[in-house]
């Protein structure tokens, strides 16, 4: 479930600079001639030693899954036990103590194999909380869509395309947490735990993974997903006109909160009454839930 992370580590910089498996490069401040940043790459992780005004900081960012696979790939199923193994390896190889690794941001999500192309999903997604989406670009390739919100982002993209260069059915659904206050917010539902994720060690709890799984399902359920393949011929004229409006992603961003909720319920009804085959939005929700188990 976990993948991208960024955190400040509490170790001594010499733990890294004396590590023969790391090859560090330094950046010089042109104004002072002093070294103010030293960095190294290892198996999908970017390590940097930054000299601040008061302290020296050891920072880490990159893909935990790539580190787990020794830099080969992050297109695998990555479960709780794999994450625990990765943390143990980080401690052994890089002196990264999960208890003193303070998270700045992190990503969690799942890879699911669809019964249809990922491009069909991108065509159906229209909005999330009245926010528009933009192209998601990785390694210079447009491979999906992303909703960029202030405290978090939602990324939905073709994972297989990044691995092979060809359109695939392997979809990555991921939430990138930019502000921990969002994920640690008080949940309205009675059966949801109050999270307090601050350190890498806080992610080493199964109950936390269970809550993050619920978050994935909740976010996917709130995405406006419009399947254009409905039985239009038996719709009323009003229903056909509304369906055409719903297919326009810009339409959803110009609604009041009340109208947004009303139209979302009406859309659900149309897709229930006139849908052809299995509801793709619900099908994907089921696939996400199975990967979260």
C-alpha positions as CSV (number, residue, x, y, z in Angstrom):
1,X,0.0,0.0,0.0
2,X,2.7,2.5,0.9
3,X,5.0,3.8,-1.8
4,X,6.4,7.4,-2.0
5,X,7.6,8.9,1.2
6,X,9.5,12.0,2.4
7,X,10.9,12.3,5.9
8,X,13.5,13.9,8.1
9,X,15.7,11.2,9.7
10,X,17.2,11.6,13.1
11,X,20.5,9.8,12.5
12,X,24.0,11.2,12.5
13,X,25.2,12.3,9.0
14,X,28.3,10.2,9.4
15,X,26.2,7.1,9.4
16,X,25.7,7.9,5.7
17,X,28.9,9.6,4.7
18,X,30.9,6.6,6.1
19,X,28.7,4.1,4.3
20,X,30.7,2.6,1.5
21,X,27.6,1.6,-0.4
22,X,26.6,5.3,-0.8
23,X,28.2,7.6,-3.3
24,X,27.6,11.2,-2.3
25,X,27.7,14.3,-4.4
26,X,27.8,17.9,-3.0
27,X,26.3,21.2,-4.1
28,X,28.2,24.4,-3.4
29,X,26.7,27.7,-2.4
30,X,28.1,30.0,-5.1
31,X,27.7,33.0,-2.8
32,X,29.7,31.6,0.2
33,X,31.6,28.8,-1.4
34,X,30.4,26.4,1.3
35,X,28.9,23.0,0.8
36,X,25.2,23.3,1.8
37,X,23.8,20.0,0.4
38,X,25.1,16.5,-0.1
39,X,23.1,13.8,-1.8
40,X,23.1,10.2,-2.9
41,X,20.8,7.8,-4.7
42,X,20.2,4.2,-3.7
43,X,17.5,1.8,-5.0
44,X,14.8,4.4,-5.6
45,X,15.6,6.6,-2.6
46,X,17.2,10.0,-2.6
47,X,19.2,10.8,0.5
48,X,20.3,14.4,1.2
49,X,22.3,16.0,4.0
50,X,21.4,19.6,4.3
51,X,23.3,22.2,6.4
52,X,20.8,24.5,8.0
53,X,21.4,27.6,10.0
54,X,21.2,25.7,13.3
55,X,21.3,22.0,12.5
56,X,22.3,19.5,9.8
57,X,19.3,17.5,8.5
58,X,19.3,14.0,7.0
59,X,16.4,13.8,4.5
60,X,14.9,10.9,2.6
61,X,12.5,10.8,-0.3
62,X,11.5,8.3,-2.9
63,X,9.8,4.9,-3.3
64,X,9.8,2.3,-0.5
65,X,8.6,-0.3,-3.0
66,X,11.6,0.3,-5.3
67,X,13.9,0.1,-2.3
68,X,12.2,-3.2,-1.4
69,X,12.8,-4.5,-4.9
70,X,16.4,-3.2,-4.9
71,X,15.5,-0.5,-7.4
72,X,13.9,-2.7,-10.0
73,X,10.2,-1.7,-9.9
74,X,7.3,-0.4,-7.9
75,X,4.6,-2.1,-9.9
76,X,4.1,-5.0,-7.5
77,X,1.6,-5.7,-4.7
78,X,3.2,-4.4,-1.5
79,X,1.6,-5.5,1.7
80,X,2.0,-4.8,5.4
81,X,4.7,-7.5,5.9
82,X,6.7,-6.2,3.0
83,X,6.6,-2.7,4.5
84,X,7.8,-4.0,7.9
85,X,10.6,-5.8,6.1
86,X,11.5,-2.6,4.2
87,X,11.7,-0.6,7.5
88,X,14.0,-3.3,9.0
89,X,16.2,-3.1,5.9
90,X,16.4,0.7,6.1
91,X,17.5,0.4,9.7
92,X,20.2,-2.2,8.8
93,X,21.5,-0.6,5.6
94,X,21.1,3.1,6.3
95,X,20.7,3.6,10.0
96,X,17.1,4.9,9.5
97,X,15.2,4.4,12.7
98,X,11.4,4.5,12.1
99,X,10.9,6.0,15.6
100,X,12.9,9.1,14.7
101,X,11.9,9.3,11.0
102,X,9.5,12.3,11.0
103,X,7.2,12.2,8.0
104,X,6.7,15.2,5.8
105,X,4.5,13.5,3.3
106,X,3.7,10.0,2.1
107,X,1.6,8.1,-0.5
108,X,-0.6,5.1,-0.2
109,X,-2.6,3.2,-2.7
110,X,-3.2,-0.1,-4.6
111,X,-2.5,-1.6,-8.0
112,X,-5.5,-3.3,-9.5
113,X,-5.9,-5.2,-12.8
114,X,-9.0,-4.1,-14.7
115,X,-11.2,-6.1,-17.1
116,X,-10.8,-3.2,-19.5
117,X,-8.2,-0.6,-20.5
118,X,-7.2,2.1,-18.0
119,X,-8.1,4.7,-20.7
120,X,-11.7,3.9,-20.3
121,X,-11.5,4.8,-16.6
122,X,-9.9,8.2,-17.5
123,X,-12.7,8.9,-19.9
124,X,-15.4,8.2,-17.2
125,X,-13.9,10.3,-14.4
126,X,-15.2,13.8,-14.3
127,X,-14.7,15.4,-10.9
128,X,-14.0,15.0,-7.2
129,X,-15.5,17.4,-4.7
130,X,-16.1,19.9,-7.6
131,X,-12.4,20.0,-8.3
132,X,-11.1,19.5,-11.8
133,X,-8.4,17.1,-12.7
134,X,-5.2,17.6,-14.8
135,X,-3.0,15.2,-16.6
136,X,-0.7,13.0,-14.5
137,X,2.8,13.0,-15.9
138,X,5.6,10.7,-14.7
139,X,8.9,10.1,-16.4
140,X,7.8,12.5,-19.1
141,X,4.8,10.4,-20.0
142,X,1.1,11.4,-19.7
143,X,-0.2,8.3,-18.0
144,X,-3.4,9.3,-16.1
145,X,-5.1,12.0,-14.2
146,X,-4.6,13.7,-10.9
147,X,-6.7,15.8,-8.6
148,X,-4.5,18.4,-6.8
149,X,-6.0,19.6,-3.6
150,X,-4.4,21.7,-0.9
151,X,-3.7,19.0,1.6
152,X,-3.6,15.9,-0.6
153,X,-3.7,14.7,-4.2
154,X,-5.5,11.8,-5.9
155,X,-3.6,10.0,-8.6
156,X,-5.2,7.5,-11.0
157,X,-2.9,6.3,-13.7
158,X,-1.8,3.4,-16.0
159,X,1.0,1.7,-14.1
160,X,1.6,-0.8,-16.9
161,X,2.2,2.1,-19.3
162,X,5.1,3.4,-17.1
163,X,6.6,-0.1,-16.9
164,X,6.3,-1.2,-20.6
165,X,5.5,2.0,-22.6
166,X,2.2,0.4,-23.7
167,X,-1.4,1.0,-22.6
168,X,-2.5,-1.6,-20.1
169,X,-5.1,-2.7,-17.6
170,X,-2.9,-2.3,-14.6
171,X,-4.3,0.8,-12.8
172,X,-2.7,2.6,-9.8
173,X,-5.1,4.4,-7.4
174,X,-3.2,6.4,-4.9
175,X,-3.5,9.2,-2.4
176,X,-0.5,11.5,-1.8
177,X,-0.7,13.2,1.7
178,X,0.9,16.6,1.6
179,X,-0.4,17.7,5.0
180,X,-0.6,15.2,7.8
181,X,-3.4,17.2,9.4
182,X,-5.7,16.0,6.6
183,X,-5.2,12.3,7.2
184,X,-5.2,12.8,11.0
185,X,-8.4,14.8,11.0
186,X,-11.3,13.7,13.2
187,X,-13.5,11.3,11.2
188,X,-17.3,11.8,11.3
189,X,-18.0,8.1,11.1
190,X,-18.4,6.4,14.5
191,X,-16.4,3.3,13.4
192,X,-13.3,5.3,12.2
193,X,-10.2,5.6,14.3
194,X,-8.6,9.0,15.0
195,X,-5.1,8.7,13.4
196,X,-2.0,10.4,14.6
197,X,0.6,9.7,11.9
198,X,3.8,11.6,12.5
199,X,6.6,9.2,12.1
200,X,7.4,6.2,9.9
201,X,6.9,4.0,12.9
202,X,3.2,5.1,13.1
203,X,2.6,3.4,9.8
204,X,3.9,0.1,11.3
205,X,0.4,-0.7,12.7
206,X,-2.2,-2.9,11.1
207,X,-5.0,-0.7,12.4
208,X,-3.5,2.3,10.6
209,X,-3.4,0.4,7.4
210,X,-7.0,-0.6,7.9
211,X,-8.0,3.1,8.3
212,X,-6.0,4.1,5.2
213,X,-7.8,1.4,3.3
214,X,-11.1,2.9,4.4
215,X,-9.8,6.3,3.2
216,X,-9.1,4.9,-0.3
217,X,-12.5,3.4,-0.6
218,X,-14.2,6.6,0.7
219,X,-12.3,8.8,-1.8
220,X,-13.0,6.5,-4.8
221,X,-16.7,6.4,-3.9
222,X,-16.8,10.2,-4.0
223,X,-15.3,10.5,-7.5
224,X,-17.8,11.5,-10.1
225,X,-17.7,8.6,-12.6
226,X,-19.9,8.9,-15.7
227,X,-20.3,5.9,-18.0
228,X,-21.4,7.1,-21.4
229,X,-22.6,3.7,-22.5
230,X,-26.2,3.9,-21.1
231,X,-29.5,3.0,-22.8
232,X,-30.1,6.5,-24.1
233,X,-32.9,5.4,-26.4
234,X,-35.3,4.7,-23.5
235,X,-34.4,7.8,-21.5
236,X,-36.7,10.7,-21.4
237,X,-35.6,13.9,-23.2
238,X,-34.8,15.5,-19.8
239,X,-32.7,12.5,-18.7
240,X,-30.8,12.5,-22.0
241,X,-30.0,16.2,-21.7
242,X,-28.8,15.8,-18.1
243,X,-26.7,12.8,-19.1
244,X,-25.0,15.0,-21.7
245,X,-24.3,17.6,-19.1
246,X,-22.9,15.0,-16.7
247,X,-20.4,13.9,-19.3
248,X,-18.9,17.4,-19.3
249,X,-16.2,17.6,-16.6
250,X,-16.5,21.4,-16.5
251,X,-20.2,21.1,-15.6
252,X,-19.4,19.7,-12.2
253,X,-17.1,22.5,-11.2
254,X,-19.7,25.2,-11.7
255,X,-22.4,23.8,-9.3
256,X,-23.4,24.9,-5.9
257,X,-22.9,22.3,-3.1
258,X,-26.6,21.6,-3.0
259,X,-26.9,21.2,-6.8
260,X,-23.7,19.0,-6.9
261,X,-25.3,16.6,-4.4
262,X,-28.6,16.6,-6.2
263,X,-27.0,15.9,-9.6
264,X,-24.7,13.2,-8.2
265,X,-27.7,11.3,-6.8
266,X,-29.5,11.7,-10.1
267,X,-26.5,10.4,-12.0
268,X,-26.4,7.4,-9.7
269,X,-30.0,6.7,-10.5
270,X,-29.5,7.0,-14.3
271,X,-26.6,4.6,-14.2
272,X,-28.6,2.2,-12.1
273,X,-31.7,2.4,-14.4
274,X,-30.0,2.5,-17.8
275,X,-26.5,1.0,-17.3
276,X,-25.2,-1.5,-19.8
277,X,-23.4,-4.4,-18.1
278,X,-21.7,-4.1,-14.7
279,X,-21.3,-0.7,-13.1
280,X,-17.6,0.1,-13.7
281,X,-17.4,2.5,-10.8
282,X,-18.7,-0.2,-8.4
283,X,-16.6,-2.9,-10.0
284,X,-13.4,-0.8,-9.4
285,X,-14.5,-0.2,-5.8
286,X,-14.7,-3.9,-5.3
287,X,-11.3,-4.5,-6.8
288,X,-9.8,-1.8,-4.5
289,X,-11.4,-3.4,-1.5
290,X,-10.1,-6.8,-2.3
291,X,-6.5,-5.4,-2.6
292,X,-7.0,-3.7,0.8
293,X,-7.9,-6.9,2.6
